[in-house]
Amino acid sequence: MAANWFSAPAPVARRVRAFFAPVNRTAQTPVVFDAAEQCGFNLDAPPAPWISLGWIQEFTRKPSSKSSTLLTGIPAMAVAQVRETLEAQVSFQFLSWTKLTMALATGSQHMNLLAAASGAHATAAIPPLSGSTATSIALAATDAVKFTVGSLIAVDEDYTGQTGFVGAPVAGAYVRKSIADVDYIRRVTFNVAMVSQVTSTGITLAEPLPGGAPATTARLQAVTGFVDREGGGFYQEWSALFVMEGSQGERIFFYYPRLQAMSGAEESVVPLDGKHKGGLGRVLLNGHFLALPVTDPLDGERVLCYRSFLPAARSLV
């Protein structure tokens, strides 16, 4: 019996899955995606530190690099091409509003709204007790009762006047001049989670803190929501991975080691009936990104994006 080989047609995919991971801003080190080793990962459980942001739509890649020709002779003749500029852009819409999707769709700092005690002053930060983990924060009984199921918390260190990138494990801002706000790092931290259970000995979180178990010097505060601002000098920068999964099991990967948000906050309202304006509409976050180059250690080439293809089983190549 002849082997069941087939010539693969163009992939048929539904939508695009988006995964992001934080760039080490201080060391300018992106998160590496090696398609040779990681191309078969479970899309519903991505390998750390990749964070799934679910489906996106209107995914558009725009290569903007320019080439020029080397001319020689009289009359001049083209003998070779060279890269004159290296640039690429990515645009899409997020289908959900979360802290991370809002931050990614914003060109500057994305901040936590710390619960206020009086006026503009936030409630006092609470120290976690020893034995705390990424999903369980040990607290004194008098502190635990201050939280309720469904409330949000931010966990990070006090701001002590330092400059440079701040926030763990993701840099949430760049401080150029020392400011007078002990809670500033918790205002910009991505170390945020929702409370799923409250007991007399502490709180349990619905998902692990991105930064893992709290440091002994960390403090936590209640969060009521999120805010971003138009303007500012800080740019969000993340590693990004976009995945198209074909109907035969094939996969297309677009890996951008460094993406920076290149525009301010922008939304689109899509009518739920698909055509009529003025009625109910779904508010979607628009993301526009500029790809920044990295040096490939294999051969020293400067690269903006890697496109990888995982063929379907038993398809001809």
C-alpha angles and dihedrals in degrees: 000000000000118000115261099245122153138188107247116236122210108298118264110213134172107212139330126270117215127209126179134188129186120259115224095244096190094053094029088230119152126205111264122231112194107194091194090064106023106035094105098053121137106265090210092053109034119192116263132298092024114101120206116229093180124225124355130187139207089037108183130176118199118190107202101173115131130214130201133192130245109229128201139169135028110307091032116247130189111248102166146355127241134188108256098179134006117214140138135172135201128201133181145135126255115225095209139044114232134142091264097045090048090050093048091050091051127082096214144027117334111209140199118233100231113211109260124232097188131348111328094335117110123227114273114277115249124219116229116230125241114279094047117144136190090273103029125052115197112216140170112264091247090055098042093060089061090074132067134198109277096026121127127233136194118210123195143109129289117267108247103181100280122148130216128047114353134187134068134271090353124037104243098179145359114235113208098177129025113263133198103243119106089192096052097107091051088050091059103028122119089207092106132136143163124252113240100173138018125201135165089264100049146294135298120217127223091226134011120275108255089232095053123227112005117260117246089250095050125110131195133220135180117258124207099187145313137278137189131187135221108240133013132128101262121098124201110234126187141157110247136200123188119191131196113191116201127216091251093053096264119138135208117202127197109191119189111184093197127024124170124192106248103188140042127261112305133171137192125209113214115194111237092226089052098240118035121087122207095044131084113324137181112238110219130188116237118215125197118180140183117215115227121204130252130190113248107227090211096071108350095253119150109241136185102183142005119215113198131183126205107195123221116261114282094003120143118251 
